[in-house]
Amino acid sequence: MEIYGEISKVRAAVKAWKKEGLTVGFVPTMGYLHEGHKSLIDAARKENDRVVVSIFVNPMQFGPTEDLESYPRDLKKDAALCEAAGVDIIFHPEPEEMYADGFCSYVDMNGLTTELCGKSRPIHFRGVQTVVLKLFHIVTPDRAYFGQKDAQQLAVIRRMVKDLNVDTRIIGCPIIREADGLAKSSRNTYLNAEERQAALVLNRSLKAGKALVDAGETRASVIKSAITAEIEKEPLAKIDYVDVVDFDTITPVEKLEGSILVAIAVYIGKTRLIDNFIVEK
């Protein structure tokens, strides 16, 4: 396994693979890898001849009051996980490598980025789209792998690829959870013991909503109310949003029809966590 910080080295390696007729799978990450990331790597390894993982804490997707500086980083641990999982290249650039002096070009989107996380993080998805498109240009993957935990991001990237004719297939992979149900996240490390226990309310509330769906409930308002009521039982929890949207367009719905995303964002103390489930009707 190689670790490259230079765009030119990644491009040269991929170009050589493509010349041999090999397929390339790509997993973009911000590092501090866990079993959720490994599940993406495993899927990429299974479906492609070569695998590239990027580890880049992208400053463009963090707001001025967000946790860019404190975001957890551990390249040594990440590299060990990647090597054990069969990754061929880690691309670990510095911000200066990704954003040249005077950088002023961005990828933006109307619609899909204005609901859910876009309400409280207005610049977030512009930063995500811009860096992901740049990474696609650098790695030129046949397939790229994204986790369902960041479901709005998955929908946004799928739309961007379609709209901009990017020749990469986007693969969504299931949420990976701790044994007690908490969705795996690098931000879980911010939680103290009391907050870690309180965070279980996210999965518990979604289960309450899912039980209603499984019982035949199709009214979004009823499902949202049940989820909200469960979260409000936890004193350490503060709701950012509870919403039911069309998964393809990220627009609110009144009734469950087609592909539906039930998504929540909740602050546990100062830590903002997200979780969701998807319903096909």
C-alpha positions as CSV (number, residue, x, y, z in Angstrom):
1,M,0.0,0.0,0.0
2,E,1.2,3.5,-0.9
3,I,0.3,6.8,0.9
4,Y,0.5,9.8,-1.5
5,G,0.0,13.4,-0.7
6,E,0.5,14.6,-4.3
7,I,-2.2,14.6,-6.9
8,S,0.3,13.8,-9.6
9,K,1.3,10.5,-8.0
10,V,-2.3,9.3,-7.6
11,R,-3.1,10.2,-11.2
12,A,0.0,8.4,-12.5
13,A,-0.8,5.2,-10.5
14,V,-4.5,5.2,-11.6
15,K,-3.5,5.8,-15.2
16,A,-1.2,2.8,-15.1
17,W,-4.0,0.6,-13.7
18,K,-6.4,1.8,-16.3
19,K,-3.8,1.0,-19.0
20,E,-3.9,-2.6,-17.8
21,G,-7.7,-2.7,-18.0
22,L,-8.1,-2.7,-14.2
23,T,-11.2,-1.2,-12.4
24,V,-10.9,1.3,-9.6
25,G,-13.0,1.6,-6.5
26,F,-12.9,4.8,-4.4
27,V,-13.8,5.5,-0.8
28,P,-13.6,9.3,0.1
29,T,-13.3,9.9,3.8
30,M,-12.2,12.5,6.4
31,G,-10.2,9.9,8.2
32,Y,-10.4,8.6,11.8
33,L,-11.7,5.4,10.2
34,H,-14.0,2.9,11.9
35,E,-16.0,-0.2,11.0
36,G,-18.4,1.9,8.9
37,H,-15.6,3.1,6.7
38,K,-14.2,-0.5,6.5
39,S,-17.6,-1.7,5.2
40,L,-17.2,0.7,2.3
41,I,-13.7,-0.4,1.7
42,D,-14.7,-4.1,1.8
43,A,-17.5,-3.4,-0.8
44,A,-15.0,-1.6,-3.0
45,R,-12.4,-4.4,-2.6
46,K,-15.0,-7.0,-3.6
47,E,-16.2,-5.1,-6.7
48,N,-13.0,-3.6,-8.1
49,D,-9.4,-4.6,-9.0
50,R,-7.9,-1.7,-7.2
51,V,-9.0,0.5,-4.2
52,V,-8.2,4.1,-3.4
53,V,-9.1,5.7,-0.1
54,S,-8.8,9.5,0.4
55,I,-8.2,10.8,3.9
56,F,-8.8,14.6,3.8
57,V,-10.5,16.8,6.4
58,N,-12.0,19.2,4.0
59,P,-12.0,22.7,5.4
60,M,-14.5,23.9,2.8
61,Q,-17.4,21.9,4.3
62,F,-16.9,23.3,7.9
63,G,-18.7,26.4,9.0
64,P,-16.8,29.1,11.1
65,T,-18.2,27.7,14.4
66,E,-17.8,24.0,13.5
67,D,-15.2,21.5,14.6
68,L,-12.6,21.7,11.9
69,E,-9.6,22.0,14.2
70,S,-10.9,19.5,16.8
71,Y,-12.0,16.9,14.2
72,P,-10.3,13.6,15.2
73,R,-7.3,12.6,13.2
74,D,-5.1,9.5,13.4
75,L,-3.3,8.7,10.1
76,K,-1.3,5.8,11.6
77,K,-4.4,4.0,12.8
78,D,-6.2,4.7,9.5
79,A,-3.3,3.4,7.5
80,A,-3.2,0.1,9.5
81,L,-7.0,-0.4,8.9
82,C,-6.6,0.4,5.2
83,E,-3.6,-2.0,4.7
84,A,-5.4,-4.8,6.5
85,A,-8.5,-4.2,4.3
86,G,-6.5,-4.4,1.1
87,V,-6.4,-0.8,0.1
88,D,-3.9,0.0,-2.7
89,I,-3.5,3.7,-2.2
90,I,-4.3,6.2,0.5
91,F,-4.5,9.8,-0.9
92,H,-3.8,12.1,2.0
93,P,-3.3,15.6,0.6
94,E,-2.7,18.9,2.5
95,P,-5.3,21.6,1.9
96,E,-2.8,23.5,-0.2
97,E,-2.6,20.6,-2.6
98,M,-6.4,20.5,-3.0
99,Y,-7.0,24.2,-3.1
100,A,-4.5,26.4,-5.0
101,D,-3.8,29.9,-3.9
102,G,-6.7,32.1,-5.0
103,F,-9.1,29.2,-5.4
104,C,-12.6,30.5,-6.3
105,S,-14.5,27.7,-8.2
106,Y,-17.3,25.8,-6.5
107,V,-19.9,23.2,-7.2
108,D,-23.4,24.2,-5.9
109,M,-26.8,22.8,-6.1
110,N,-30.4,24.0,-5.7
111,G,-33.1,22.0,-3.9
112,L,-31.5,18.9,-2.4
113,T,-29.1,20.9,-0.2
114,T,-31.6,23.3,1.4
115,E,-33.5,20.8,3.7
116,L,-32.3,18.6,6.6
117,C,-28.6,19.4,7.3
118,G,-28.6,22.2,4.8
119,K,-30.8,24.3,7.0
120,S,-28.3,24.6,9.9
121,R,-25.1,24.0,7.8
122,P,-25.7,26.3,4.7
123,I,-22.2,26.0,3.2
124,H,-21.7,22.3,4.0
125,F,-22.9,20.7,0.8
126,R,-21.1,23.2,-1.5
127,G,-17.9,22.1,0.2
128,V,-18.8,18.4,0.0
129,Q,-19.7,18.6,-3.7
130,T,-16.7,20.7,-4.6
131,V,-14.2,18.4,-2.9
132,V,-15.9,15.2,-4.1
133,L,-15.9,16.3,-7.7
134,K,-12.2,17.3,-7.5
135,L,-11.5,13.8,-6.0
136,F,-13.4,12.2,-8.8
137,H,-11.3,14.1,-11.3
138,I,-8.1,13.0,-9.6
139,V,-8.9,9.3,-9.0
140,T,-11.3,8.8,-12.0
141,P,-12.9,5.8,-10.2
142,D,-15.3,3.4,-11.8
143,R,-17.3,3.2,-8.6
144,A,-17.4,5.3,-5.5
145,Y,-18.8,4.2,-2.1
146,F,-20.7,6.3,0.4
147,G,-22.5,5.3,3.6
148,Q,-26.2,5.6,4.1
149,K,-25.7,7.3,7.5
150,D,-24.9,10.5,5.5
151,A,-28.1,9.9,3.4
152,Q,-28.5,13.5,2.3
153,Q,-24.9,13.5,1.1
154,L,-25.5,10.3,-0.8
155,A,-28.5,11.8,-2.5
156,V,-26.6,15.0,-3.3
157,I,-23.6,13.1,-4.8
158,R,-25.8,10.9,-6.9
159,R,-27.6,14.0,-8.3
160,M,-24.3,15.8,-8.9
161,V,-22.9,12.8,-10.8
162,K,-26.0,12.6,-12.9
163,D,-26.3,16.3,-13.6
164,L,-22.6,16.8,-14.5
165,N,-22.2,13.5,-16.5
166,V,-19.5,12.1,-14.2
167,D,-18.5,8.6,-15.4
168,T,-18.5,7.1,-11.9
169,R,-21.1,4.8,-10.4
170,I,-22.2,5.8,-6.9
171,I,-22.7,2.9,-4.5
172,G,-24.7,3.4,-1.3
173,C,-23.8,1.1,1.6
174,P,-25.8,0.3,4.8
175,I,-25.4,2.0,8.1
176,I,-23.0,0.2,10.4
177,R,-23.9,0.3,14.1
178,E,-22.4,-0.3,17.5
179,A,-23.8,-3.4,19.4
180,D,-26.2,-1.1,21.2
181,G,-27.5,0.5,18.0
182,L,-25.7,3.8,17.9
183,A,-24.6,4.5,14.3
184,K,-20.8,4.5,13.9
185,S,-19.4,8.0,13.6
186,S,-16.1,9.7,14.1
187,R,-17.9,12.3,16.2
188,N,-18.9,9.6,18.7
189,T,-15.5,10.1,20.2
190,Y,-16.6,13.5,21.5
191,L,-19.2,12.0,23.8
192,N,-18.5,11.4,27.5
193,A,-19.9,8.3,29.2
194,E,-23.2,10.0,30.1
195,E,-23.6,11.5,26.7
196,R,-22.7,8.2,25.0
197,Q,-25.6,6.5,26.9
198,A,-28.0,9.4,26.0
199,A,-27.1,9.1,22.3
200,L,-28.9,5.8,22.2
201,V,-32.1,7.9,21.9
202,L,-31.4,8.5,18.2
203,N,-31.7,4.8,17.3
204,R,-34.5,4.2,19.8
205,S,-36.6,7.1,18.4
206,L,-36.1,5.9,14.8
207,K,-37.2,2.4,15.9
208,A,-40.4,3.9,17.2
209,G,-41.0,5.6,13.8
210,K,-40.1,2.5,11.9
211,A,-42.5,0.4,14.0
212,L,-45.3,2.7,12.9
213,V,-44.3,2.4,9.2
214,D,-44.2,-1.4,9.6
215,A,-47.7,-1.3,11.1
216,G,-48.9,0.5,8.0
217,E,-48.7,4.2,9.0
218,T,-48.1,6.4,5.9
219,R,-48.7,9.9,7.4
220,A,-45.4,11.7,7.8
221,S,-46.7,13.9,10.6
222,V,-47.6,10.9,12.7
223,I,-44.2,9.3,12.2
224,K,-42.4,12.6,13.0
225,S,-44.4,13.1,16.1
226,A,-43.6,9.7,17.4
227,I,-39.9,10.2,16.8
228,T,-39.9,13.6,18.3
229,A,-41.7,12.5,21.5
230,E,-39.2,9.7,22.0
231,I,-36.2,12.1,21.6
232,E,-37.8,14.6,24.0
233,K,-37.7,12.0,26.8
234,E,-33.9,12.4,26.9
235,P,-32.8,15.4,28.9
236,L,-29.4,15.7,27.2
237,A,-30.9,15.6,23.7
238,K,-31.7,18.8,21.7
239,I,-33.4,18.3,18.3
240,D,-31.9,20.0,15.2
241,Y,-34.5,18.3,12.9
242,V,-36.8,15.4,12.5
243,D,-38.0,15.1,9.0
244,V,-39.6,12.8,6.4
245,V,-38.5,13.5,2.8
246,D,-38.4,12.1,-0.7
247,F,-35.0,10.4,-0.8
248,D,-34.3,11.4,-4.4
249,T,-35.2,15.1,-4.1
250,I,-34.9,15.7,-0.3
251,T,-38.2,17.5,-0.3
252,P,-40.7,17.1,2.6
253,V,-43.6,14.8,2.0
254,E,-47.0,14.4,3.7
255,K,-47.5,10.8,2.8
256,L,-45.0,7.9,2.4
257,E,-44.9,7.0,-1.3
258,G,-41.9,5.8,-3.3
259,S,-38.4,6.1,-1.8
260,I,-38.6,7.9,1.5
261,L,-35.9,9.0,3.9
262,V,-36.8,9.5,7.6
263,A,-33.9,11.5,9.0
264,I,-32.9,13.1,12.3
265,A,-30.2,15.3,13.6
266,V,-29.8,15.6,17.4
267,Y,-27.4,17.4,19.6
268,I,-26.2,15.3,22.6
269,G,-24.5,17.9,24.7
270,K,-22.4,19.9,22.1
271,T,-22.1,16.9,19.7
272,R,-24.4,16.9,16.7
273,L,-25.3,13.3,15.6
274,I,-27.4,12.1,12.6
275,D,-29.2,8.9,11.8
276,N,-32.0,7.8,9.5
277,F,-33.8,4.9,7.9
278,I,-35.1,4.5,4.3
279,V,-38.5,3.2,3.4
280,E,-39.5,1.9,-0.1
281,K,-43.3,2.2,-0.6
